[in-house]
């Protein structure tokens, strides 16, 4: 909410278009999708095997740790080659798959790709 954040956001990402603003307003006022109460929900220890299987499929080696020290549901620490799963989440398999797609398919793949590049700046995770 600070002026510095706003300035840097505009510098990195540019001014939002009219379409961006319309989409954001739509999301702010859109009705929540009711959750299907019949879906099985998974505790952190039950989520770990999903991540392990995804790592095998991606062909990556990475440690997985359940932790209360993160604010997100899950995150990748590329410097430690570690995936953290929040110790207090309780989510559906659909959400587990979304986390895997995001954490591994975006963050870990980007990191692994960056390590193969001659310019090491790509390993910083900078927006393009």
Buried (B, 14 or more C-beta within 10 A) or exposed (E): EEEEEEEEEEEEEEEEEEEEEEEEEEEEEEEEEEEEEEEEBBBBEBBBEBBEEBBEEBEBEBEBBBEEEBEEBBBBBBEEBBBBBBBEBEBBBEBBEBBBEBBBEEBBBBBBEBEEEEEEEBBEEEEE
